[in-house]
């Protein structure tokens, strides 16, 4: 089978590709498992990963260009659509966000429709489809009220994936992802980037800025759990998922203060003293407008699981990213 | 002020234009009322209305063509966006529906954004944004679950109007419209067209087909009330409406049997005997999936009103369309 991962050189795309290569075959229910022939990583940016597996193909291109998308997606059997301009950037550059997040998703759906083989599609959505005046616990039936262009684009993507699926053009499923934490690498232009920075930077003995109060709630998922969820979503049958094709994922709800306390348990007070608390009213308002508590009943019934605790997430980050444990010296 | 009505030669556009011409000036709160310089009716189809008022300009063009939209919309101060491919047609011709209902709305929003004058926009949406498994009463916070391409396109339109408004590009408001009944003229390709046909045709001594059971609930609004709501929506200030820019409108909930009973009270059993009951499972399923009961709390607080009873709607249709009252002979 031919796999396409859009946004494939991003860190989730890379970890997903590694996971798929380890799987060797795909567990389709009721069918023989099928072998992976090719995994195309399509992205606007190359990255420095040295892939040695010959099944990996890296293609740099612009998802807002319909021809470029047609070339990489026309023969795909399984597609993970991760490519996106992140929240902060989509807010600053409205045209770029609409071009990549809306036109790009449209281009992909139209190519998959044209292929006539009804490819499977896992579409990465976000809890940024919510905002403003929210109920204390967001459920699977809470209405879409995005308060950012990114959230608007993600909400539209969910609606398009649902309609292309209902029409039989693709077999799509959208996952509403919690904030992925701890992200490796550098801060990005997402408004939520601090959620990773305040853990990742101190663990590398670097200073970090926390722009929100300690009692601010965040709703998170580790990279490992996120990749697991993306794989699970692909191999559930359409019948199992049912007519509603957007699946809000379970996550861990905790306060920024609880996150920092976990960091201190693991790496000590020298680590947490590297966090400077510099309130930013804009980011505080955004974070307060995001859902803190989420029910995710359907996802749980479909077997998706949240991380069990934040200490585990921090330890997994240390392991996965081979962080030097300077605090042990 | 310059007015643009997309879909302006449709019957709602025509009645809206007539209403605006009668107003002479526009009641902007806190400002002097302003005179109407021009009303552009932009539509894919001409119609046979003979406009005598020199302020009316009729332009035939394709809303999915960005250049055509730019020409008619670039200097508009007030825009009513009514142009759409109806539900049944958007379902049969997916490309046409997406082109007109999605690309067309996008073209309009982009032109209005480029004008930099923050035009006011009333966007016609629909309760077809709902479908499937609905609560007994749909509220202002019921989540979007369209089960048709038309409903998907209308939901996306609401999201785009909200985001363009939040960004300050336009001052938009979307109205979720009940099924407009009694529509004059001929049946169209909307799945709901029978809701008008079963009244309009017998009143003209013509046979009609009713494809659903008598106990099927419909949620309706008369042409008069619909036009009133469109005018009211334009002249409410953005501050009065608030951050949520989609306004589900109040309507009248009644069964098809109650509609037919009203017809019989007004035009007698000879009229109702012209209705043939021919169940159509597809249409029955669609009608059953639409909301029957709607709360519309915000709209009511903003002064929008439903029709008081269906007999009044039928009598208004007879008056507005100069129906010959053959049953009185």
Interface residues (C-beta under 8 A of the other chain):
Chain A: X94 X132 X141 X142 X143 X144 X145 X146 X147 X149 X152 X155 X156 X159 X160 X162 X163 X166 X167 X243 X244
Chain B: X94 X132 X141 X142 X143 X144 X145 X146 X147 X149 X152 X155 X156 X159 X160 X162 X163 X166 X167 X243 X244
